[in-house]
Amino acid sequence: MPNCPLKCLESIKLHLPEELKRDLQDLAMQEERAVSEYIRVVLQLHVYGAKAKLPPPSPEENAR
């Protein structure tokens, strides 16, 4: 079951060392996910976890 409630239409080409790719494949397999889905989940957890730690935007930033 995909963990992407919105349509995932954007793509990024990524160059990885072979060992990292193999490790990602192993981790994705353990979670019964495609590698791309696994990477998307990991990125979402990292980005939105880090974003939650940021201070709230100032009124000037909200005006943008």
N, C-alpha and C positions, 0 to 999 in steps of 0.2 A: 504494500500500500504506500503510495508516494506521500512524502511529508511536505508537499508544496501546494498549499491551498489555492494559490494563484497560478495562472499559466506561466510556466517557466520558458520564456521565449528568447532570453538573452544568453549568449554563449561567450566563454572565455577560453582561449587556447592557453594551455599551461604546459611548460616544460619541466619534467621531474626527473630526478635520478631514478635509475631502475629499481633500486632497493626501496625507495619511498613508494613507487608505484606498486610494487609487490606487496608491501605492507598495507597499503590502502586496499588493495584487492582482498587480502586476507581478512582485514577488519570488516569490509563490506560483506564478504561471504558469511562471516560469523553472525551478522545482523540480517542476513538474507535480503540484502539490498544490492542494487546495481552500484558500481563504483561512483558514477556521477551523482546518484541520489545520496550516497553516503557522504561524499564531499560536500554536497549542498547542505545536508543536515549539520555537519560539523561546522561549516561556515556560518550557518544561521545561529547556532549556539554561541559561537565565538563573537560574532558581530553584534548580535542583539544583547548578549550578556555584557559586552564591553560598553555598548551604547546605554544600557540601563544604569551604568555607573557614572555616566557623564552628568554634570550639573544641568538643571533645566535651562532651556534657552532663555536669553534675555528678551525683553519686549522688542528691542530693535531687531533681533534675529527672527522673532516671530513675524515681523512686518514684511519679511522677504517673500 
